[in-house]
Structures are given as structure tokens and as C-alpha cells.
Amino acid sequence: MTATPPPITHDAPPAPPAGVTTIVPQQSGTARRSHERAFTTRVEQVCSTDPGARSALRSGLRKDLDSVRRMHRLIARWLPERRSPDVERAYYAVAAMIAAQPRSALASAGHADDGPVQPGGQELTGSAPRRHRTSLGTAFATAVTEGPGREKEMRAGTAESRLNLLTRQSVNGLHRHLPSSVGYLRSLGVEIDWAQLLDDLGSWRTRSGRISRTWLQDFYRLRNEEAAHQADEADEQEQVAGPTEAPDSP
């Protein structure tokens, strides 16, 4: 005798928390990262070629979403269909920070190897190789290690203080402090991984501990590597110079 199989049931999706009108996007990690990269690349391209669009995006720096009317025509079509309020806010904030860069920093914007960009949460269709992402901690470490010799530089203590300040912030605090730190880094010519920053900013409420740990670990790891490199170079220079002869006695 064959047992009757149990009926198939379809559970309703869980209701979103109170106060949240949308839910976290269901894109795969790869699709989400590809879309973030396409978005930030496109914003850089637009800012470097369209002064009016750059002005509109820059007008939203440090403003809430109800005060950025000029940005909507440029950002709205790029927003993931299913998104949290934090993700939506991150798209506007990062676009404003890209637009607020010094004009000279935008000259090299745009990455042809990213292939065609498609808004609406779709993956890139080109065959561009996956780019390695870097954290904000890496950017702060780079500002210190590559600072000497530049017109402007960031001291190690300043970089450490600024980075630690950011890691202690709430979502609102991070949106308040991040533009000045990012602007400082860009004024020094330090590259920012905008797509990674977008991802971190949109996930800060739920993953701030993990993101902060990554930022600090990257910063101190690179600083230690630079210190070891400098010590090796000093040893090599001493070996090349040879032993110092003691002066003759009178």
C-alpha cells in the first residue's frame, strides 16, 4: 500500500519589521556587487562629463532623502527594486561623495573595462574580470604610507583617529562624519573603492562590527607591512655603506 504524500504548503513570506516599507534585496552577492560597481562607475563617468549632473549630485551631500530633489532623476533608476531604507540612503550618499571630489580627481574617472552598465539591479553583461575590492581602512593606510613626497599628506595619528571615530558611529553618525573623511582622502589623491563603500554603508546597521573590524585590520596590517619594509630598506642601506671607520686617535 502506498502512503499518501503530505500536501504541499506555501508559507507566506515574513512581514517586514514595523517602520520598514521594503525588504533587503534578494540579489545574489555577485549580482549585488556587480550592480554596485556599475552604479559607482556610471556616477563617476557622469560627473566627469556633465557639470550640471555633477552639481545636482553634489547638492545632496550630508542631506536626508527628503532634501535631495535634484538627485532623483539621476539615482532613482539605479536603486535595487527590493531594498532597505539604509541601502537607498547609501546610494544617494555615495553618489554625492563621488560628485564632491576635487575636479582633478574626476579626470581619471570611468573604467572602460567594466563594460556596459545596466541599471535596475542587473549584472554586468560584459566579460570584465572581477575587481578586487579594498576597504576604507586600506585607503587610510595608503594616505599615510604614500603621503611623504606629496604636496599634502596625512599623519599616522590623524588617520588612526579618524578611522577609529568612524568605526564607533551609528548609521546617522557615519553619514554625518564620512563625507569629510572621504573628502580629505580624495584631496590627497587616495583612491576610494566606491562600490565597497556603498556596500558597507548600506549594511552598517546590521554588520557594523564586522565592517569596522575589516577596516581596522586592513589599516594596521598595511601599516605594519610598511614599517617592516622600511626597516628592511634601512638594513640594506647600512650593508651597502659598510662599517663606519672610527676616527684616528690624536
PASEBA-1860 file (N, C-alpha, C; in nm, 3 decimals):
! residues 250
1> MTATPPPI> 0.085/-0.120/0.000/0.000/0.000/0.000/0.088/0.124/0.000 ~ 0.055/0.216/-0.086/0.137/0.338/-0.097/0.084/0.448/-0.008 ~ 0.174/0.506/0.077/0.131/0.613/0.167/0.099/0.739/0.089 ~ -0.003/0.808/0.132/-0.041/0.934/0.066/0.057/1.043/0.104 ~ 0.120/1.108/0.007/0.216/1.214/0.040/0.148/1.332/0.106 ~ 0.216/1.399/0.197/0.155/1.517/0.263/0.132/1.628/0.163 ~ 0.031/1.707/0.184/0.004/1.819/0.091/0.116/1.922/0.095 ~ 0.139/1.979/-0.020/0.241/2.083/-0.030/0.184/2.215/0.017
9> THDAPPAP> 0.252/2.280/0.109/0.206/2.410/0.160/0.304/2.517/0.119 ~ 0.257/2.637/0.104/0.339/2.751/0.068/0.330/2.854/0.179 ~ 0.437/2.867/0.256/0.436/2.963/0.365/0.442/3.105/0.310 ~ 0.367/3.191/0.370/0.371/3.332/0.332/0.503/3.392/0.375 ~ 0.560/3.486/0.299/0.685/3.550/0.339/0.665/3.627/0.468 ~ 0.769/3.634/0.553/0.754/3.707/0.679/0.729/3.854/0.655 ~ 0.649/3.914/0.742/0.619/4.057/0.730/0.742/4.137/0.767 ~ 0.763/4.251/0.701/0.877/4.336/0.736/0.858/4.394/0.874
17> PAGVTTIV> 0.969/4.432/0.941/0.957/4.496/1.072/0.879/4.625/1.064 ~ 0.825/4.665/1.176/0.750/4.790/1.180/0.838/4.906/1.138 ~ 0.783/4.990/1.054/0.858/5.108/1.012/0.943/5.086/0.889 ~ 0.952/4.961/0.843/1.032/4.929/0.725/0.937/4.896/0.611 ~ 0.937/4.973/0.507/0.842/4.956/0.399/0.891/4.863/0.290 ~ 1.020/4.833/0.289/1.073/4.741/0.189/1.164/4.642/0.258 ~ 1.207/4.540/0.186/1.291/4.438/0.247/1.425/4.433/0.177 ~ 1.519/4.362/0.241/1.653/4.353/0.187/1.649/4.287/0.050
25> PQQSGTAR> 1.724/4.336/-0.046/1.719/4.281/-0.181/1.758/4.134/-0.182 ~ 1.693/4.058/-0.271/1.717/3.916/-0.280/1.821/3.882/-0.386 ~ 1.897/3.983/-0.432/2.001/3.956/-0.529/2.107/3.867/-0.466 ~ 2.173/3.790/-0.551/2.287/3.716/-0.502/2.399/3.815/-0.471 ~ 2.497/3.767/-0.392/2.606/3.856/-0.359/2.679/3.906/-0.482 ~ 2.700/3.818/-0.578/2.770/3.857/-0.701/2.691/3.960/-0.780 ~ 2.560/3.937/-0.792/2.477/4.032/-0.867/2.473/4.167/-0.798 ~ 2.463/4.164/-0.666/2.458/4.291/-0.592/2.588/4.368/-0.609
33> RSHERAFT> 2.700/4.299/-0.595/2.829/4.367/-0.607/2.850/4.419/-0.749 ~ 2.807/4.344/-0.849/2.820/4.390/-0.987/2.738/4.516/-1.011 ~ 2.619/4.518/-0.954/2.533/4.635/-0.971/2.592/4.756/-0.899 ~ 2.647/4.734/-0.781/2.709/4.844/-0.707/2.828/4.901/-0.785 ~ 2.907/4.812/-0.843/3.022/4.857/-0.921/2.976/4.935/-1.045 ~ 2.873/4.883/-1.110/2.822/4.951/-1.229/2.768/5.090/-1.194 ~ 2.699/5.098/-1.081/2.642/5.226/-1.038/2.751/5.329/-1.010 ~ 2.849/5.293/-0.928/2.952/5.391/-0.892/3.038/5.430/-1.013
41> TRVEQVCS> 3.060/5.334/-1.102/3.134/5.366/-1.225/3.058/5.466/-1.310 ~ 2.927/5.443/-1.320/2.844/5.533/-1.401/2.839/5.673/-1.339 ~ 2.830/5.682/-1.208/2.827/5.812/-1.142/2.959/5.886/-1.168 ~ 3.070/5.816/-1.160/3.198/5.880/-1.188/3.203/5.931/-1.331 ~ 3.154/5.850/-1.423/3.155/5.890/-1.564/3.069/6.014/-1.586 ~ 2.950/6.014/-1.527/2.860/6.128/-1.544/2.920/6.255/-1.484 ~ 2.979/6.242/-1.367/3.037/6.359/-1.300/3.154/6.417/-1.378 ~ 3.227/6.332/-1.448/3.343/6.379/-1.522/3.306/6.441/-1.656
49> TDPGARSA> 3.184/6.418/-1.704/3.145/6.468/-1.837/3.028/6.565/-1.836 ~ 2.954/6.572/-1.726/2.833/6.653/-1.722/2.835/6.742/-1.596 ~ 2.880/6.867/-1.609/2.888/6.954/-1.491/2.753/6.976/-1.423 ~ 2.645/6.981/-1.500/2.514/7.001/-1.440/2.473/6.882/-1.354 ~ 2.498/6.762/-1.405/2.466/6.642/-1.328/2.552/6.633/-1.203 ~ 2.678/6.671/-1.217/2.767/6.669/-1.100/2.718/6.766/-0.993 ~ 2.674/6.883/-1.035/2.622/6.981/-0.940/2.498/6.928/-0.869 ~ 2.411/6.862/-0.945/2.288/6.808/-0.885/2.321/6.699/-0.783
57> LRSGLRKD> 2.416/6.614/-0.815/2.454/6.507/-0.722/2.524/6.563/-0.599 ~ 2.609/6.659/-0.621/2.684/6.718/-0.510/2.592/6.792/-0.414 ~ 2.478/6.839/-0.463/2.385/6.915/-0.379/2.326/6.829/-0.267 ~ 2.339/6.697/-0.279/2.281/6.610/-0.178/2.376/6.571/-0.067 ~ 2.495/6.627/-0.067/2.594/6.589/0.034/2.544/6.624/0.175 ~ 2.545/6.524/0.263/2.505/6.536/0.404/2.356/6.569/0.422 ~ 2.274/6.543/0.322/2.132/6.573/0.333/2.050/6.445/0.339 ~ 1.930/6.455/0.401/1.844/6.337/0.406/1.770/6.323/0.273
65> LDSVRRMH> 1.703/6.211/0.257/1.644/6.179/0.128/1.527/6.270/0.090 ~ 1.471/6.340/0.186/1.362/6.433/0.153/1.412/6.569/0.109 ~ 1.544/6.586/0.107/1.601/6.716/0.071/1.696/6.706/-0.048 ~ 1.678/6.604/-0.130/1.771/6.584/-0.242/1.694/6.572/-0.374 ~ 1.602/6.664/-0.396/1.513/6.655/-0.512/1.590/6.652/-0.644 ~ 1.703/6.723/-0.651/1.776/6.730/-0.777/1.847/6.598/-0.810 ~ 1.860/6.511/-0.713/1.932/6.386/-0.736/1.844/6.276/-0.795 ~ 1.715/6.284/-0.772/1.629/6.170/-0.805/1.636/6.128/-0.952
73> RLIARWLP> 1.642/6.225/-1.042/1.640/6.190/-1.184/1.765/6.112/-1.224 ~ 1.870/6.123/-1.145/1.995/6.054/-1.177/2.012/5.924/-1.099 ~ 1.946/5.912/-0.984/1.969/5.798/-0.897/1.856/5.696/-0.902 ~ 1.733/5.743/-0.919/1.617/5.656/-0.898/1.622/5.527/-0.980 ~ 1.662/5.536/-1.106/1.658/5.417/-1.191/1.764/5.315/-1.153 ~ 1.860/5.356/-1.070/1.966/5.264/-1.030/1.934/5.190/-0.900 ~ 1.834/5.234/-0.829/1.806/5.173/-0.699/1.757/5.030/-0.718 ~ 1.807/4.937/-0.637/1.757/4.799/-0.645/1.607/4.796/-0.621
81> ERRSPDVE> 1.537/4.710/-0.692/1.392/4.705/-0.683/1.345/4.675/-0.540 ~ 1.412/4.583/-0.476/1.379/4.545/-0.338/1.497/4.586/-0.251 ~ 1.475/4.686/-0.168/1.585/4.746/-0.093/1.538/4.792/0.045 ~ 1.632/4.806/0.134/1.602/4.861/0.267/1.621/5.013/0.261 ~ 1.565/5.088/0.354/1.589/5.233/0.359/1.737/5.266/0.371 ~ 1.813/5.183/0.444/1.957/5.210/0.458/2.030/5.195/0.325 ~ 1.992/5.097/0.246/2.055/5.079/0.114/2.022/5.198/0.024 ~ 1.896/5.239/0.026/1.856/5.353/-0.057/1.935/5.479/-0.017
89> RAYYAVAA> 1.947/5.501/0.111/2.021/5.619/0.160/2.168/5.611/0.119 ~ 2.224/5.489/0.121/2.365/5.472/0.085/2.390/5.507/-0.062 ~ 2.297/5.472/-0.150/2.315/5.506/-0.292/2.326/5.657/-0.312 ~ 2.238/5.731/-0.245/2.242/5.877/-0.259/2.369/5.935/-0.196 ~ 2.405/5.884/-0.078/2.521/5.939/-0.007/2.651/5.917/-0.086 ~ 2.668/5.797/-0.139/2.791/5.768/-0.213/2.796/5.849/-0.343 ~ 2.683/5.862/-0.410/2.681/5.943/-0.532/2.719/6.088/-0.501 ~ 2.670/6.141/-0.389/2.703/6.278/-0.353/2.852/6.292/-0.320
97> MIAAQPRS> 2.909/6.191/-0.253/3.052/6.198/-0.221/3.138/6.187/-0.347 ~ 3.097/6.107/-0.442/3.171/6.099/-0.569/3.169/6.235/-0.639 ~ 3.051/6.298/-0.640/3.039/6.427/-0.708/3.116/6.537/-0.637 ~ 3.135/6.521/-0.506/3.202/6.625/-0.428/3.354/6.617/-0.434 ~ 3.407/6.519/-0.505/3.552/6.509/-0.518/3.609/6.632/-0.588 ~ 3.737/6.661/-0.565/3.801/6.767/-0.644/3.790/6.738/-0.793 ~ 3.777/6.841/-0.872/3.762/6.822/-1.016/3.878/6.742/-1.075 ~ 3.998/6.764/-1.020/4.114/6.692/-1.074/4.101/6.541/-1.053
105> ALASAGHA> 4.032/6.501/-0.946/4.017/6.359/-0.917/3.923/6.291/-1.014 ~ 3.836/6.369/-1.076/3.739/6.312/-1.170/3.798/6.292/-1.309 ~ 3.916/6.348/-1.332/3.974/6.338/-1.465/4.000/6.195/-1.506 ~ 4.036/6.111/-1.407/4.065/5.971/-1.439/3.947/5.881/-1.412 ~ 3.829/5.942/-1.388/3.712/5.860/-1.357/3.665/5.785/-1.480 ~ 3.588/5.680/-1.454/3.537/5.600/-1.564/3.630/5.486/-1.592 ~ 3.574/5.368/-1.600/3.655/5.249/-1.621/3.599/5.173/-1.740 ~ 3.668/5.184/-1.851/3.619/5.123/-1.973/3.610/4.972/-1.961
113> DDGPVQPG> 3.693/4.912/-1.874/3.692/4.766/-1.867/3.572/4.711/-1.794 ~ 3.487/4.798/-1.739/3.367/4.750/-1.673/3.259/4.709/-1.773 ~ 3.275/4.746/-1.899/3.176/4.710/-1.997/3.048/4.789/-1.979 ~ 2.941/4.748/-2.049/2.816/4.823/-2.040/2.757/4.815/-1.901 ~ 2.699/4.924/-1.857/2.635/4.927/-1.727/2.485/4.929/-1.745 ~ 2.415/4.853/-1.659/2.271/4.840/-1.673/2.204/4.867/-1.540 ~ 2.125/4.973/-1.531/2.054/5.000/-1.406/1.943/4.899/-1.383 ~ 1.893/4.896/-1.262/1.779/4.811/-1.231/1.815/4.680/-1.165
121> GQELTGSA> 1.934/4.673/-1.105/1.969/4.554/-1.029/2.021/4.441/-1.113 ~ 2.060/4.466/-1.240/2.108/4.358/-1.325/2.259/4.350/-1.318 ~ 2.312/4.234/-1.349/2.455/4.216/-1.350/2.514/4.277/-1.476 ~ 2.641/4.303/-1.473/2.710/4.348/-1.592/2.709/4.236/-1.695 ~ 2.695/4.274/-1.820/2.690/4.173/-1.925/2.825/4.154/-1.991 ~ 2.920/4.240/-1.962/3.050/4.228/-2.024/3.131/4.116/-1.963 ~ 3.248/4.092/-2.017/3.333/3.985/-1.967/3.448/4.042/-1.885 ~ 3.424/4.160/-1.823/3.530/4.224/-1.745/3.570/4.136/-1.628
129> PRRHRTSL> 3.698/4.127/-1.598/3.742/4.046/-1.486/3.695/4.105/-1.354 ~ 3.670/4.020/-1.255/3.625/4.066/-1.125/3.737/4.146/-1.059 ~ 3.701/4.264/-1.010/3.800/4.352/-0.950/3.807/4.328/-0.800 ~ 3.928/4.327/-0.747/3.946/4.307/-0.603/3.901/4.432/-0.530 ~ 3.823/4.414/-0.425/3.772/4.528/-0.350/3.867/4.564/-0.237 ~ 3.868/4.692/-0.202/3.951/4.738/-0.093/3.864/4.817/0.005 ~ 3.903/4.813/0.131/3.822/4.876/0.235/3.866/5.020/0.261 ~ 3.787/5.088/0.344/3.824/5.224/0.381/3.950/5.224/0.467
137> GTAFATAV> 3.973/5.118/0.542/4.097/5.108/0.619/4.219/5.106/0.530 ~ 4.208/5.041/0.416/4.318/5.041/0.319/4.344/5.182/0.267 ~ 4.237/5.257/0.244/4.254/5.394/0.194/4.326/5.481/0.297 ~ 4.290/5.468/0.424/4.358/5.546/0.528/4.505/5.506/0.541 ~ 4.534/5.376/0.533/4.674/5.332/0.539/4.752/5.384/0.419 ~ 4.691/5.384/0.303/4.757/5.435/0.183/4.787/5.584/0.196 ~ 4.694/5.658/0.257/4.717/5.802/0.277/4.842/5.828/0.360 ~ 4.872/5.738/0.453/4.989/5.756/0.539/5.116/5.707/0.468
145> TEGPGREK> 5.109/5.589/0.411/5.231/5.528/0.354/5.277/5.598/0.228 ~ 5.183/5.652/0.150/5.219/5.718/0.026/5.219/5.869/0.039 ~ 5.196/5.919/0.162/5.191/6.063/0.183/5.324/6.134/0.164 ~ 5.434/6.081/0.224/5.562/6.152/0.209/5.600/6.173/0.063 ~ 5.637/6.294/0.031/5.673/6.326/-0.107/5.562/6.395/-0.182 ~ 5.438/6.383/-0.129/5.328/6.453/-0.192/5.318/6.594/-0.138 ~ 5.240/6.676/-0.210/5.220/6.814/-0.165/5.151/6.816/-0.029 ~ 5.056/6.726/-0.010/4.986/6.715/0.117/4.995/6.570/0.164
153> EMRAGTAE> 4.989/6.551/0.294/4.996/6.417/0.348/4.912/6.406/0.474 ~ 4.881/6.282/0.515/4.806/6.258/0.638/4.899/6.188/0.736 ~ 4.907/6.243/0.857/4.990/6.181/0.959/4.924/6.052/1.009 ~ 5.008/5.961/1.057/4.956/5.832/1.103/4.856/5.848/1.215 ~ 4.885/5.940/1.309/4.794/5.961/1.420/4.659/6.016/1.375 ~ 4.662/6.105/1.278/4.537/6.160/1.225/4.454/6.053/1.157 ~ 4.520/5.970/1.077/4.447/5.862/1.008/4.386/5.765/1.108 ~ 4.462/5.729/1.209/4.413/5.635/1.309/4.294/5.693/1.385
161> SRLNLLTR> 4.304/5.820/1.422/4.195/5.885/1.497/4.068/5.893/1.413 ~ 4.083/5.935/1.288/3.966/5.947/1.202/3.899/5.812/1.179 ~ 3.981/5.710/1.155/3.924/5.578/1.128/3.854/5.522/1.251 ~ 3.915/5.538/1.368/3.851/5.489/1.490/3.722/5.564/1.518 ~ 3.720/5.693/1.488/3.598/5.771/1.507/3.484/5.715/1.420 ~ 3.514/5.684/1.297/3.412/5.632/1.206/3.358/5.498/1.254 ~ 3.446/5.413/1.303/3.402/5.279/1.343/3.311/5.280/1.466 ~ 3.308/5.390/1.539/3.224/5.399/1.659/3.089/5.463/1.631
169> QSVNGLHR> 3.059/5.491/1.508/2.938/5.566/1.475/2.815/5.479/1.452 ~ 2.700/5.539/1.479/2.573/5.478/1.437/2.556/5.505/1.287 ~ 2.445/5.460/1.232/2.419/5.486/1.090/2.416/5.636/1.063 ~ 2.340/5.709/1.146/2.332/5.854/1.125/2.468/5.921/1.147 ~ 2.541/5.876/1.247/2.672/5.934/1.273/2.769/5.907/1.159 ~ 2.762/5.789/1.101/2.851/5.758/0.990/2.820/5.846/0.869 ~ 2.691/5.867/0.843/2.654/5.956/0.731/2.701/6.100/0.759 ~ 2.707/6.137/0.885/2.747/6.273/0.920/2.899/6.292/0.910
177> HLPSSVGY> 2.977/6.192/0.948/3.123/6.207/0.953/3.194/6.159/0.826 ~ 3.133/6.068/0.754/3.203/6.006/0.641/3.241/6.105/0.530 ~ 3.152/6.197/0.491/3.189/6.286/0.379/3.318/6.365/0.402 ~ 3.342/6.415/0.524/3.463/6.493/0.547/3.587/6.405/0.539 ~ 3.582/6.283/0.593/3.698/6.194/0.586/3.726/6.150/0.443 ~ 3.621/6.116/0.370/3.639/6.075/0.231/3.691/6.192/0.147 ~ 3.637/6.312/0.173/3.686/6.429/0.101/3.833/6.456/0.128 ~ 3.873/6.435/0.253/4.013/6.453/0.290/4.102/6.353/0.214
185> LRSLGVEI> 4.059/6.227/0.213/4.137/6.125/0.141/4.149/6.157/-0.008 ~ 4.039/6.199/-0.067/4.042/6.229/-0.211/4.127/6.354/-0.241 ~ 4.130/6.448/-0.146/4.213/6.567/-0.166/4.362/6.531/-0.166 ~ 4.394/6.416/-0.103/4.531/6.368/-0.101/4.562/6.279/-0.221 ~ 4.461/6.253/-0.302/4.481/6.167/-0.419/4.468/6.019/-0.388 ~ 4.412/5.985/-0.271/4.396/5.844/-0.234/4.269/5.789/-0.299 ~ 4.280/5.673/-0.362/4.165/5.611/-0.427/4.068/5.556/-0.323 ~ 3.941/5.572/-0.351/3.835/5.515/-0.269/3.764/5.407/-0.351
193> DWAQLLDD> 3.743/5.291/-0.290/3.663/5.187/-0.357/3.517/5.219/-0.330 ~ 3.459/5.294/-0.422/3.322/5.344/-0.401/3.221/5.232/-0.389 ~ 3.237/5.127/-0.467/3.141/5.016/-0.461/3.146/4.947/-0.326 ~ 3.266/4.928/-0.273/3.277/4.866/-0.141/3.222/4.958/-0.033 ~ 3.246/5.087/-0.047/3.192/5.183/0.049/3.040/5.183/0.046 ~ 2.983/5.172/-0.073/2.838/5.165/-0.088/2.784/5.042/-0.016 ~ 2.849/4.931/-0.035/2.806/4.807/0.029/2.817/4.818/0.181 ~ 2.928/4.871/0.229/2.948/4.886/0.374/2.847/4.981/0.435
201> LGSWRTRS> 2.823/5.092/0.368/2.731/5.193/0.421/2.588/5.139/0.427 ~ 2.548/5.067/0.325/2.412/5.011/0.323/2.392/4.899/0.423 ~ 2.500/4.837/0.467/2.491/4.723/0.560/2.532/4.761/0.702 ~ 2.560/4.889/0.725/2.620/4.929/0.853/2.533/4.893/0.972 ~ 2.403/4.907/0.961/2.314/4.883/1.076/2.325/4.739/1.126 ~ 2.342/4.646/1.037/2.343/4.504/1.076/2.483/4.444/1.082 ~ 2.582/4.507/1.017/2.714/4.446/1.012/2.825/4.544/1.050 ~ 2.795/4.645/1.129/2.896/4.746/1.160/3.017/4.685/1.231
209> GRISRTWL> 2.992/4.584/1.318/3.104/4.522/1.388/3.202/4.455/1.293 ~ 3.149/4.379/1.201/3.234/4.308/1.105/3.305/4.407/1.011 ~ 3.231/4.508/0.965/3.290/4.606/0.873/3.399/4.686/0.944 ~ 3.371/4.727/1.068/3.472/4.802/1.145/3.597/4.719/1.164 ~ 3.579/4.591/1.197/3.695/4.504/1.216/3.779/4.494/1.090 ~ 3.713/4.484/0.976/3.785/4.477/0.849/3.862/4.606/0.823 ~ 3.798/4.721/0.846/3.865/4.849/0.824/3.990/4.861/0.910 ~ 3.976/4.829/1.040/4.090/4.844/1.131/4.200/4.740/1.102
217> QDFYRLRN> 4.160/4.618/1.073/4.261/4.515/1.042/4.339/4.552/0.917 ~ 4.270/4.598/0.815/4.339/4.638/0.692/4.435/4.754/0.718 ~ 4.390/4.849/0.798/4.474/4.966/0.828/4.602/4.924/0.901 ~ 4.588/4.848/1.009/4.707/4.813/1.089/4.795/4.712/1.016 ~ 4.735/4.623/0.938/4.816/4.527/0.863/4.905/4.599/0.762 ~ 4.849/4.693/0.690/4.928/4.766/0.590/5.031/4.857/0.656 ~ 4.995/4.914/0.770/5.091/4.998/0.841/5.209/4.915/0.891 ~ 5.181/4.795/0.942/5.289/4.708/0.989/5.377/4.661/0.874
225> EEAAHQAD> 5.315/4.630/0.761/5.392/4.588/0.644/5.484/4.700/0.597 ~ 5.434/4.823/0.602/5.515/4.936/0.560/5.632/4.957/0.658 ~ 5.606/4.942/0.787/5.713/4.956/0.886/5.821/4.851/0.865 ~ 5.778/4.727/0.837/5.875/4.619/0.813/5.956/4.647/0.686 ~ 5.889/4.698/0.586/5.957/4.731/0.459/6.062/4.840/0.481 ~ 6.026/4.941/0.556/6.120/5.050/0.583/6.241/4.999/0.663 ~ 6.217/4.907/0.757/6.327/4.851/0.836/6.421/4.770/0.746 ~ 6.363/4.694/0.652/6.447/4.616/0.560/6.532/4.708/0.473
233> EADEQEQV> 6.472/4.817/0.425/6.547/4.910/0.342/6.660/4.975/0.420 ~ 6.637/5.007/0.547/6.741/5.067/0.630/6.856/4.969/0.649 ~ 6.824/4.841/0.670/6.928/4.740/0.686/7.012/4.726/0.560 ~ 6.945/4.727/0.444/7.017/4.714/0.317/7.110/4.833/0.294 ~ 7.064/4.951/0.328/7.147/5.071/0.310/7.270/5.066/0.400 ~ 7.253/5.014/0.522/7.367/5.002/0.613/7.469/4.902/0.560 ~ 7.420/4.792/0.501/7.510/4.691/0.448/7.588/4.744/0.328 ~ 7.520/4.822/0.243/7.586/4.879/0.125/7.691/4.981/0.168
241> AGPTEAPD> 7.660/5.061/0.268/7.753/5.165/0.314/7.875/5.105/0.381 ~ 7.862/4.983/0.440/7.973/4.919/0.508/7.994/4.975/0.646 ~ 8.086/4.914/0.722/8.109/4.960/0.860/8.172/5.099/0.863 ~ 8.133/5.177/0.958/8.186/5.312/0.974/8.321/5.306/1.048 ~ 8.428/5.363/0.986/8.560/5.360/1.048/8.569/5.461/1.162 ~ 8.629/5.417/1.271/8.647/5.507/1.385/8.755/5.608/1.352 ~ 8.739/5.735/1.394/8.840/5.838/1.365/8.973/5.805/1.434 ~ 9.086/5.845/1.367/9.219/5.820/1.425/9.236/5.896/1.556
249> SP> 9.308/5.832/1.651/9.334/5.898/1.779/9.442/6.003/1.761 ~ 9.430/6.118/1.827/9.533/6.222/1.813/9.667/6.178/1.872
END
